[in-house]
Amino acid sequence: MTDTLSVAPPNPVPTKHLPGDLAIWFFILAELLAFAVFFSAYAFTRTNHVELFNLYQQTLDRNAGALNTVLLITGSWFVVLAVKAAHRDEQKAISRNILLGFLCGGAFLVVKVFEYSAKFGAGISMSTNTFYMFYISLTFFHFMHVILGMVILAILWFQSRQGAYGSHHMNGLESGAAYWHMVDLLWIILFPLVYVMH
């Protein structure tokens, strides 16, 4: 009689998956494509009007743009903390960090409104010149995305207060977080492109 060795089944390989809903990733890709077209148009036009773009770029408030970069990165950090808290089922930390991310978005909008007020108060509009046409349209397009991101965070905050998110259910929170990170990423590209690069 031969002895049979019992072989333990191999450990299952953890499968990687996109966080959140697949639909939100299609939406994010469509948004990124739209901004890519916008950014490409800006870069192409800039190559044909280098002196004009360099001159009027100096009229932008780089400190305000840098502050807004810090605010969005910090907001994304809080959203990451909210997702991590959900994995640990720490309900208070989820809602607190979502709220802090929302407040960072609100501060971004306030800074941008002051920037717009200064420009519009000086009589500048999209028809002033090509540079300002791109500056206003690009930043306002992004501004609207920040507002949408804040609406999403507000919904997530309200739902998190009801205990909707935790290790048992991450989908909605991860979807909202992915959208917010996209908004952050777009500004990280937009700020140096419009405010800094010569």
C-alpha positions as CSV (number, residue, x, y, z in Angstrom):
1,M,0.0,0.0,0.0
2,T,1.4,3.4,-1.0
3,D,1.2,6.4,1.2
4,T,-0.5,9.3,-0.4
5,L,0.7,12.8,0.5
6,S,-2.0,15.4,1.0
7,V,-1.2,18.5,-1.0
8,A,-2.6,21.7,0.2
9,P,-4.4,23.7,-2.5
10,P,-2.3,26.7,-3.8
11,N,-3.1,30.0,-2.2
12,P,-5.4,32.0,-4.4
13,V,-3.8,34.8,-6.2
14,P,-5.5,38.1,-5.2
15,T,-7.2,39.6,-8.2
16,K,-6.7,43.3,-8.9
17,H,-9.7,45.4,-9.7
18,L,-10.4,49.0,-10.4
19,P,-11.8,50.7,-7.2
20,G,-15.3,51.8,-7.6
21,D,-17.8,51.4,-10.4
22,L,-16.7,50.6,-13.9
23,A,-19.1,53.3,-15.2
24,I,-17.2,56.0,-13.3
25,W,-14.0,55.0,-15.0
26,F,-15.6,55.4,-18.5
27,F,-16.8,58.8,-17.4
28,I,-13.4,59.8,-16.0
29,L,-11.7,58.7,-19.2
30,A,-14.2,60.8,-21.3
31,E,-13.4,63.8,-19.1
32,L,-9.7,63.3,-19.4
33,L,-10.0,63.0,-23.2
34,A,-11.9,66.3,-23.2
35,F,-9.3,68.1,-21.2
36,A,-6.5,66.5,-23.3
37,V,-8.0,68.1,-26.4
38,F,-8.3,71.4,-24.5
39,F,-4.7,71.2,-23.3
40,S,-3.4,70.3,-26.7
41,A,-5.2,73.2,-28.3
42,Y,-3.7,75.5,-25.7
43,A,-0.2,74.2,-26.3
44,F,-0.6,74.4,-30.1
45,T,-1.9,78.0,-30.0
46,R,0.9,79.0,-27.6
47,T,3.6,77.9,-30.0
48,N,2.2,80.4,-32.5
49,H,1.8,83.2,-30.0
50,V,4.7,82.7,-27.6
51,E,5.4,86.4,-26.8
52,L,1.7,87.2,-26.2
53,F,1.3,84.2,-23.9
54,N,4.5,84.9,-22.0
55,L,3.5,88.5,-21.5
56,Y,0.0,87.9,-20.2
57,Q,0.9,84.8,-18.2
58,Q,2.8,87.2,-16.0
59,T,-0.4,88.9,-15.0
60,L,-1.8,85.7,-13.4
61,D,-1.5,85.3,-9.6
62,R,0.9,82.3,-9.3
63,N,0.6,82.4,-5.5
64,A,-3.2,81.9,-5.7
65,G,-2.6,79.1,-8.2
66,A,0.0,77.4,-6.0
67,L,-2.3,77.8,-3.0
68,N,-5.1,76.1,-4.9
69,T,-2.7,73.3,-5.9
70,V,-2.0,72.7,-2.2
71,L,-5.7,72.8,-1.4
72,L,-6.7,70.2,-4.0
73,I,-3.8,67.9,-3.1
74,T,-4.7,68.2,0.6
75,G,-8.4,67.5,-0.3
76,S,-7.3,64.4,-2.1
77,W,-5.3,63.3,0.9
78,F,-8.3,63.6,3.1
79,V,-10.4,61.6,0.7
80,V,-7.7,58.8,0.7
81,L,-7.9,58.8,4.5
82,A,-11.7,58.4,4.2
83,V,-11.3,55.4,2.0
84,K,-8.7,53.9,4.3
85,A,-11.0,54.5,7.3
86,A,-13.8,52.7,5.5
87,H,-11.6,49.7,5.1
88,R,-11.2,49.7,8.9
89,D,-14.9,50.4,9.5
90,E,-14.1,53.7,11.3
91,Q,-17.4,55.5,10.7
92,K,-16.5,58.8,12.3
93,A,-13.2,59.0,10.5
94,I,-14.9,58.4,7.1
95,S,-17.4,61.3,7.4
96,R,-14.8,63.6,9.1
97,N,-12.2,63.1,6.3
98,I,-14.8,63.5,3.5
99,L,-15.9,66.8,5.1
100,L,-12.4,68.0,5.3
101,G,-11.9,67.1,1.6
102,F,-15.1,69.0,0.8
103,L,-13.9,72.1,2.7
104,C,-10.6,72.1,0.8
105,G,-12.6,72.1,-2.4
106,G,-14.7,75.0,-1.1
107,A,-11.5,76.9,-0.2
108,F,-10.3,76.3,-3.8
109,L,-13.5,77.9,-5.2
110,V,-13.1,80.9,-2.9
111,V,-9.6,81.5,-4.1
112,K,-10.6,81.1,-7.7
113,V,-13.5,83.5,-7.3
114,F,-11.1,86.2,-6.0
115,E,-8.9,85.6,-9.0
116,Y,-11.8,85.9,-11.4
117,S,-13.1,89.0,-9.6
118,A,-9.7,90.7,-10.0
119,K,-9.6,89.9,-13.7
120,F,-13.2,90.8,-14.5
121,G,-12.9,94.0,-12.4
122,A,-10.0,95.0,-14.6
123,G,-12.2,94.6,-17.7
124,I,-10.6,91.4,-18.8
125,S,-12.8,88.8,-20.5
126,M,-12.5,85.9,-22.9
127,S,-12.6,88.4,-25.8
128,T,-9.6,90.4,-24.5
129,N,-7.0,88.2,-26.3
130,T,-6.2,84.6,-27.1
131,F,-4.3,83.9,-23.8
132,Y,-7.2,85.1,-21.6
133,M,-9.7,83.2,-23.8
134,F,-7.8,80.0,-22.9
135,Y,-7.1,81.0,-19.3
136,I,-10.8,81.7,-18.5
137,S,-12.3,78.8,-20.4
138,L,-9.8,76.2,-19.1
139,T,-9.9,77.3,-15.5
140,F,-13.7,77.8,-15.6
141,F,-14.2,74.3,-17.1
142,H,-12.1,72.9,-14.3
143,F,-14.0,75.2,-11.8
144,M,-17.2,73.5,-12.7
145,H,-15.6,70.0,-12.2
146,V,-14.6,71.1,-8.7
147,I,-18.2,72.0,-8.0
148,L,-19.4,68.6,-9.3
149,G,-16.7,66.9,-7.2
150,M,-18.0,68.8,-4.1
151,V,-21.6,67.7,-4.8
152,I,-20.3,64.1,-5.0
153,L,-18.4,64.6,-1.7
154,A,-21.5,66.1,0.0
155,I,-23.6,63.1,-1.0
156,L,-20.8,60.7,0.2
157,W,-20.6,62.7,3.5
158,F,-24.4,62.5,4.0
159,Q,-24.4,58.7,3.2
160,S,-21.4,58.1,5.4
161,R,-23.2,59.7,8.3
162,Q,-25.9,57.0,7.8
163,G,-23.2,54.3,8.0
164,A,-23.4,53.4,4.2
165,Y,-19.7,52.8,3.8
166,G,-17.3,50.4,5.4
167,S,-15.4,47.2,4.5
168,H,-18.8,45.6,3.6
169,H,-19.5,48.3,1.0
170,M,-16.8,50.5,-0.7
171,N,-18.1,50.9,-4.2
172,G,-19.8,54.3,-4.0
173,L,-17.1,55.8,-1.8
174,E,-14.3,54.6,-4.1
175,S,-16.2,55.9,-7.2
176,G,-16.6,59.3,-5.7
177,A,-12.9,59.3,-4.5
178,A,-11.8,58.4,-8.0
179,Y,-13.6,61.3,-9.5
180,W,-12.2,63.7,-6.9
181,H,-8.7,62.5,-7.6
182,M,-9.3,63.2,-11.3
183,V,-10.2,66.8,-10.5
184,D,-7.0,67.1,-8.5
185,L,-4.9,65.5,-11.3
186,L,-6.3,67.9,-13.9
187,W,-5.4,70.9,-11.8
188,I,-1.8,69.6,-11.3
189,I,-1.5,69.6,-15.1
190,L,-3.4,72.9,-15.6
191,F,-1.5,75.0,-13.1
192,P,2.0,74.6,-14.5
193,L,0.8,74.6,-18.1
194,V,-1.2,77.9,-17.8
195,Y,0.5,79.7,-14.9
196,V,4.1,78.7,-15.0
197,M,5.6,77.2,-18.2
198,H,7.2,79.5,-20.7
